[in-house]
Amino acid sequence: MLNYVGGHRADTPHDFFELALGAPVDLWLGVEGESEEERAARLDAACDIITDPEFYDLPARVIHHDPELFNVVALPRLPRRRPVRRRAAA
């Protein structure tokens, strides 16, 4: 089964986090072996994103506009149909 979020395919939990945050997960968590200068630049960019009113208010605006978007229900599974086997005429 394929999972799509907003038209983007999400295969792993990492993909879901990235789509939920709206930015790469590495921006928030960092990467192994980054220098202090790279870390400072990454954290500065993350702070800019978090403090941007457009970014921060987007989920609140979406929920306020259409709260039904977040009602999640499980869809029933349809029974499998068995193929019809036709016997050859004698």
N, C-alpha and C positions, 0 to 999 in steps of 0.2 A: 504494500500500500504506500502510495506517495503522499507526502504532506506538503501542502502549499500554504504559505502565509502571505497575504497581500500580493499574490502573483509570483512570489519567490519560493523556490523549492527549498525545503528544510529537511535534511537527511539525518542530522545529528543534534544532540542537545546544544552543542556549540552553535549550530546554525540558528536554533530557536532563540538563544540568548542574544546573538548578534542582531537578529530581526527585532527582538523586543527592545533592545537598547537603542537601536537606530545608529549604531556605530560599532566598529570592530571590537570584539572582546579584548583584544590585545591592548587597545587604548586604555582600558580600565585596569587590566591586570598586569600589563607589561610583558616583556619577552625576556627569556633567559639570556644573560650575558650583556644586557644593555649598560651603557656607561651612565655615569651620574648626569652628564649633560643631556643625554637622550631621555633619561628618566624625568628630569626637570621639564624638558620640552613636552613630553607626553602628558605629564600631570597638568601642565599649564593649559594644554589643548583640552584636556578633559574638563578642567575647571571652566574654561570658556564655554564649552558645550552645555554643562550643567547650569550655568548662570544665564544662559540665553533664554529669555522669556518665551520665544517661539518653541524651543525644544521642551522646556519644562511644562508648559501649559498644554501641549498637544494631547496627551492622554486625558487630561481633565476635560478639554473641549470635546473630544470624541465621546467620552462617557456621558457628558451632559447633553450632547446633541442626539445621541442614539444609544441609550443604555441597553437596548435589546441586543446590540452587537456582542455583548459579553455573556449572554445566556447560552450556555453550551449544553447540548443534549446528545446522548448516544443514539445513533441511528440503529434501527433494528436490522439484524442480518436476515437477508432473504434466503429461503431454503434453496439448496442447489437443485437444479433441474437435471434429471438423468437424460442422457441422449436417447432418442427413440431409435430402436433397432428394428429395421425392416427385414423381414425374411424374404429370401428370393423365391420367386414363383417356381413351382415344380414342372 
